[in-house]
Amino acid sequence: MTTVQNTGSKWAIVNASNVFLRAEARYGSECVSQSRMGTLVQVLERQGYWAKVRTPEPYEGWVNELALAPCEPLPAAKQAEMKEYSPKLKPFGDAEAAQWLASDRYICIAENATVFSRPSEDSERLGDLLMSDILGADKRTAPKGWTAVCLPDGRAGFVKCGSLEPFAAWADARRDSGEAVAEGIITLAKRFLGMPYMWGGMSVGHFDCSGLTGFCYFMNGILLPRDASQQVKCGAEVPVEDMQAGDLVFFGDSRVSHVALCIGPGRIIHASQVVRINSLDPAAPDYYGRNILAVRRILGHIGEGSDGFAPSLIAESPSYFAK
């Protein structure tokens, strides 16, 4: 996993509610994944107004630099020289990265929220928020019903109460990785029923199969790797007949090509064309007939896996908290 402990790396923070990671540094390139506000990403390469980044899952892709912080304006002469007409990314070092991870932050727990410039819904919008977004805490006193926040680029604003929780306390309350967590994971997944499938999606309204499973585990305090082919290496394998709620079910022929979440005996929820529920019983009218390759139990098996892939607790992740 990504770490900021004396790496000599360059870093940036996602500054939009969600950003698309592309396979190449161009808008016509395939969307391979997403990253979300407040995520610390390692900056690997630069090309024009694109930056190649590595996310905590870990995953790599190209993003528009204006979706990252900090960016600084270019003087007129520099714009003419570089033929670049917008602010440029200015990555920072390990010390600044650790400072962000040690700072007071909030996580968005509502599916959607808005950051306003003042504590009024009639004021200017500074940006939108999606569930799992992380932003800084501001020390200003906020009027009743509002929370003072700071976007990763330093802009101060306000969010209506009820949409945010202190990030450290939220993560600490989700250290349990036992069977009781399964209910929270399943309940969250069901909130997204009917949402259309999107390749590379891992945020509210944009889910692919492993994006859905990874997101639901994340919001219950557990970080999984990005792809189904990586998630299948996490936790402990269990026989198909022993699968239980919260287990990950992997499908394919010679290789893993799809993942679903078990919600009970012989039932799954998954992002397949849309987020939907299916049965694994051939006699059921909603039978899902793809070949099952493996069932993996994550809960109760944090830190276990193979080939360098294993689930970890958000509260103990060096990608989210300074160690």
C-alpha positions as CSV (number, residue, x, y, z in Angstrom):
1,M,0.0,0.0,0.0
2,T,1.0,3.6,-0.5
3,T,3.0,5.1,2.4
4,V,4.6,8.5,3.0
5,Q,7.3,7.4,5.5
6,N,10.6,8.8,4.1
7,T,9.9,7.8,0.5
8,G,11.2,10.9,-1.2
9,S,8.0,10.8,-3.3
10,K,5.9,13.6,-4.6
11,W,2.3,13.8,-3.6
12,A,-1.0,15.6,-4.2
13,I,-4.6,15.5,-2.8
14,V,-7.7,14.8,-4.9
15,N,-9.6,18.1,-4.9
16,A,-12.9,17.1,-6.6
17,S,-15.7,14.9,-5.4
18,N,-14.5,12.2,-7.7
19,V,-12.0,12.0,-10.5
20,F,-11.6,9.6,-13.4
21,L,-8.3,7.8,-13.8
22,R,-7.5,7.1,-17.4
23,A,-5.2,4.6,-19.0
24,E,-3.5,7.3,-21.0
25,A,-3.0,11.1,-20.7
26,R,-6.0,12.1,-22.9
27,Y,-9.7,12.4,-22.5
28,G,-10.5,9.8,-25.1
29,S,-8.6,7.2,-23.2
30,E,-10.3,4.4,-21.2
31,C,-11.5,5.2,-17.7
32,V,-9.7,2.5,-15.6
33,S,-10.7,3.7,-12.1
34,Q,-11.7,6.6,-9.9
35,S,-10.4,8.4,-6.9
36,R,-12.3,10.5,-4.4
37,M,-11.8,13.9,-2.6
38,G,-9.2,14.0,0.1
39,T,-7.3,10.9,-1.1
40,L,-3.6,11.3,-0.9
41,V,-2.1,10.2,-4.2
42,Q,1.5,9.7,-5.3
43,V,2.5,11.7,-8.4
44,L,4.5,9.5,-10.7
45,E,4.7,11.4,-14.0
46,R,3.6,14.6,-15.7
47,Q,2.5,15.2,-19.3
48,G,1.0,18.5,-20.3
49,Y,-1.9,19.1,-17.9
50,W,-2.1,15.4,-17.0
51,A,-0.6,13.7,-14.0
52,K,-0.1,10.0,-13.5
53,V,-0.9,9.0,-10.0
54,R,-1.0,6.0,-7.7
55,T,-3.9,5.7,-5.3
56,P,-4.0,3.8,-1.9
57,E,-5.7,0.6,-3.3
58,P,-3.1,0.8,-5.0
59,Y,-4.0,1.7,-8.6
60,E,-2.4,3.9,-11.3
61,G,-3.9,6.2,-13.9
62,W,-3.8,9.6,-15.5
63,V,-5.9,12.5,-14.1
64,N,-6.3,16.2,-15.1
65,E,-4.0,18.1,-12.8
66,L,-6.8,20.6,-11.9
67,A,-8.6,17.8,-10.1
68,L,-5.6,17.8,-7.7
69,A,-4.2,20.1,-5.0
70,P,-2.2,22.2,-4.7
71,C,-2.3,24.1,-8.0
72,E,-0.7,27.5,-8.4
73,P,-1.6,30.2,-11.1
74,L,0.8,30.8,-13.9
75,P,2.0,34.4,-14.6
76,A,1.1,35.7,-18.0
77,A,4.7,35.4,-19.3
78,K,4.8,31.8,-18.1
79,Q,1.5,31.0,-19.8
80,A,2.8,32.3,-23.1
81,E,6.1,30.4,-22.7
82,M,4.5,27.1,-21.7
83,K,1.3,27.5,-23.8
84,E,-0.6,26.5,-20.6
85,Y,-3.5,28.7,-19.7
86,S,-4.6,27.4,-16.3
87,P,-3.1,26.7,-12.9
88,K,-0.4,24.1,-12.7
89,L,0.0,21.3,-10.2
90,K,2.7,21.8,-7.6
91,P,3.3,18.4,-5.9
92,F,4.6,18.4,-2.3
93,G,6.9,16.1,-0.3
94,D,6.7,13.6,2.4
95,A,6.5,16.1,5.2
96,E,3.5,17.9,3.8
97,A,1.8,14.6,3.0
98,A,2.2,13.4,6.6
99,Q,0.8,16.8,7.7
100,W,-2.4,16.1,5.7
101,L,-2.7,12.6,7.1
102,A,-2.3,14.0,10.7
103,S,-4.8,16.8,10.3
104,D,-8.3,16.9,11.5
105,R,-10.6,15.9,8.7
106,Y,-14.2,14.9,8.0
107,I,-15.7,12.1,5.9
108,C,-18.9,12.6,3.9
109,I,-21.5,9.9,5.0
110,A,-24.3,11.3,2.9
111,E,-24.7,10.1,-0.7
112,N,-24.6,13.7,-1.8
113,A,-23.8,17.0,-0.2
114,T,-22.7,20.6,-1.1
115,V,-19.9,22.9,0.2
116,F,-21.1,26.5,0.4
117,S,-19.0,29.6,0.7
118,R,-21.1,30.8,3.6
119,P,-23.5,29.0,6.0
120,S,-26.4,29.6,3.7
121,E,-27.9,27.5,0.9
122,D,-28.3,30.8,-1.0
123,S,-24.5,31.4,-1.0
124,E,-22.0,30.5,-3.7
125,R,-21.3,26.8,-4.2
126,L,-17.6,25.8,-3.7
127,G,-18.2,22.2,-4.8
128,D,-20.1,19.0,-4.4
129,L,-19.4,16.0,-2.1
130,L,-20.1,12.3,-2.5
131,M,-20.2,9.6,0.1
132,S,-16.6,8.7,1.2
133,D,-15.1,12.1,0.3
134,I,-12.7,13.5,2.8
135,L,-12.1,17.2,3.5
136,G,-10.3,19.3,6.1
137,A,-11.8,20.6,9.4
138,D,-11.8,24.4,9.8
139,K,-11.4,25.9,13.2
140,R,-14.0,28.7,12.6
141,T,-17.1,28.7,14.7
142,A,-20.0,27.6,12.5
143,P,-23.7,28.6,13.1
144,K,-26.1,26.0,14.4
145,G,-26.8,23.4,11.7
146,W,-23.6,23.9,9.8
147,T,-20.0,22.5,9.9
148,A,-17.0,24.6,8.9
149,V,-14.7,22.8,6.5
150,C,-11.7,23.3,4.3
151,L,-11.3,21.9,0.9
152,P,-7.9,20.2,0.0
153,D,-6.9,23.3,-2.0
154,G,-7.4,25.5,1.1
155,R,-10.8,27.1,0.3
156,A,-12.9,27.5,3.4
157,G,-16.6,26.7,3.3
158,F,-19.6,25.2,5.1
159,V,-21.6,22.0,4.9
160,K,-25.0,21.3,6.4
161,C,-24.8,19.2,9.6
162,G,-25.7,15.5,9.2
163,S,-23.6,15.0,6.1
164,L,-20.2,14.7,7.8
165,E,-18.4,12.8,10.6
166,P,-14.9,13.4,12.0
167,F,-12.8,11.0,10.0
168,A,-10.5,9.7,12.7
169,A,-13.5,8.9,15.0
170,W,-15.4,7.3,12.1
171,A,-12.5,5.1,11.2
172,D,-11.8,4.1,14.8
173,A,-15.4,3.1,15.3
174,R,-15.0,0.6,12.3
175,R,-12.1,-1.4,13.6
176,D,-14.4,-4.5,14.0
177,S,-14.0,-6.8,11.1
178,G,-16.2,-9.6,12.3
179,E,-19.6,-10.9,11.1
180,A,-21.5,-8.0,12.5
181,V,-19.9,-5.8,9.8
182,A,-21.6,-7.8,7.1
183,E,-25.0,-6.3,7.8
184,G,-23.6,-2.8,7.3
185,I,-21.9,-3.7,4.1
186,I,-25.0,-5.4,2.7
187,T,-27.3,-2.5,3.8
188,L,-25.1,0.0,2.0
189,A,-24.9,-2.1,-1.2
190,K,-28.7,-2.3,-1.3
191,R,-28.9,1.6,-1.3
192,F,-27.4,1.5,-4.8
193,L,-29.8,-1.0,-6.4
194,G,-30.7,0.1,-9.9
195,M,-27.6,2.3,-10.4
196,P,-26.2,1.6,-13.9
197,Y,-22.9,-0.1,-14.4
198,M,-19.9,1.9,-15.4
199,W,-16.5,0.4,-16.3
200,G,-13.9,1.9,-13.9
201,G,-16.4,3.3,-11.5
202,M,-16.0,3.2,-7.8
203,S,-18.1,6.1,-6.4
204,V,-21.8,6.8,-5.9
205,G,-23.5,6.7,-9.2
206,H,-20.5,5.1,-11.0
207,F,-19.9,1.5,-10.0
208,D,-18.3,-1.5,-11.8
209,C,-18.3,-4.8,-10.0
210,S,-15.2,-4.5,-7.9
211,G,-15.9,-0.8,-7.5
212,L,-19.1,-1.6,-5.7
213,T,-17.6,-4.3,-3.4
214,G,-14.6,-2.1,-2.6
215,F,-16.7,1.0,-1.9
216,C,-19.1,-0.9,0.4
217,Y,-16.2,-2.4,2.4
218,F,-14.4,1.0,2.5
219,M,-17.5,2.7,4.0
220,N,-17.4,0.0,6.7
221,G,-13.8,0.7,7.5
222,I,-11.9,-1.9,5.3
223,L,-9.6,-1.1,2.4
224,L,-9.6,-3.6,-0.5
225,P,-7.5,-3.6,-3.6
226,R,-9.1,-2.2,-6.7
227,D,-9.8,-5.1,-9.1
228,A,-11.7,-8.4,-8.8
229,S,-8.5,-10.2,-9.9
230,Q,-6.8,-8.6,-6.9
231,Q,-9.7,-8.9,-4.4
232,V,-9.8,-12.7,-5.0
233,K,-6.4,-12.9,-3.4
234,C,-7.6,-11.3,-0.1
235,G,-8.8,-13.0,3.0
236,A,-9.4,-16.7,3.2
237,E,-11.0,-19.1,0.7
238,V,-14.1,-20.9,1.8
239,P,-16.1,-23.7,0.0
240,V,-19.0,-22.5,-2.1
241,E,-21.5,-24.4,0.0
242,D,-20.2,-22.5,3.1
243,M,-20.5,-19.0,1.8
244,Q,-22.2,-16.5,4.1
245,A,-23.3,-12.9,4.1
246,G,-20.4,-10.5,3.5
247,D,-18.3,-13.0,1.5
248,L,-17.0,-12.1,-1.9
249,V,-18.1,-14.4,-4.8
250,F,-15.9,-14.5,-7.9
251,F,-17.0,-15.6,-11.3
252,G,-15.2,-16.5,-14.6
253,D,-13.9,-19.3,-16.7
254,S,-10.1,-19.6,-16.6
255,R,-9.7,-16.3,-14.8
256,V,-11.7,-14.0,-12.5
257,S,-13.8,-11.5,-14.5
258,H,-16.5,-10.6,-12.0
259,V,-17.1,-10.2,-8.3
260,A,-20.4,-10.1,-6.3
261,L,-21.3,-9.7,-2.6
262,C,-23.1,-12.6,-0.8
263,I,-26.1,-11.2,1.0
264,G,-27.4,-14.5,2.4
265,P,-27.7,-18.2,1.5
266,G,-27.5,-18.4,-2.3
267,R,-28.1,-14.7,-2.9
268,I,-25.8,-12.0,-4.3
269,I,-25.8,-8.3,-5.0
270,H,-23.5,-7.1,-7.7
271,A,-22.9,-4.4,-10.4
272,S,-23.8,-6.3,-13.6
273,Q,-25.4,-4.0,-16.2
274,V,-27.1,-2.4,-13.2
275,V,-26.7,-3.0,-9.4
276,R,-29.0,-5.9,-8.9
277,I,-29.8,-8.9,-6.7
278,N,-29.6,-12.5,-8.1
279,S,-29.9,-16.0,-7.0
280,L,-27.3,-18.8,-7.3
281,D,-30.1,-21.4,-7.3
282,P,-30.6,-22.8,-10.9
283,A,-34.3,-23.2,-10.1
284,A,-34.8,-19.5,-9.1
285,P,-36.4,-17.1,-11.6
286,D,-33.5,-14.6,-11.0
287,Y,-30.8,-17.2,-11.4
288,Y,-27.3,-15.9,-12.2
289,G,-25.6,-18.7,-14.1
290,R,-22.0,-17.7,-14.5
291,N,-19.4,-20.1,-13.3
292,I,-18.2,-19.6,-9.7
293,L,-14.4,-19.6,-9.4
294,A,-13.9,-18.8,-5.7
295,V,-15.5,-17.5,-2.6
296,R,-13.3,-15.4,-0.2
297,R,-14.1,-14.4,3.3
298,I,-12.7,-11.0,4.2
299,L,-14.4,-10.4,7.6
300,G,-12.3,-11.9,10.3
301,H,-9.3,-12.2,8.0
302,I,-7.9,-8.7,7.8
303,G,-4.3,-8.7,6.8
304,E,-4.5,-12.1,5.2
305,G,-4.0,-12.8,1.5
306,S,-1.5,-13.7,-1.2
307,D,0.8,-12.1,-3.8
308,G,1.0,-9.0,-1.7
309,F,-2.8,-8.3,-1.7
310,A,-4.7,-8.2,1.6
311,P,-7.5,-6.3,3.2
312,S,-6.6,-3.7,5.8
313,L,-8.4,-1.5,8.3
314,I,-8.8,2.2,7.2
315,A,-8.0,3.2,10.8
316,E,-4.5,1.5,10.5
317,S,-3.7,2.4,6.9
318,P,-0.7,4.7,6.4
319,S,-2.5,5.9,3.3
320,Y,-5.1,7.6,5.4
321,F,-3.5,8.3,8.8
322,A,0.0,9.4,9.8
323,K,2.0,6.7,11.6
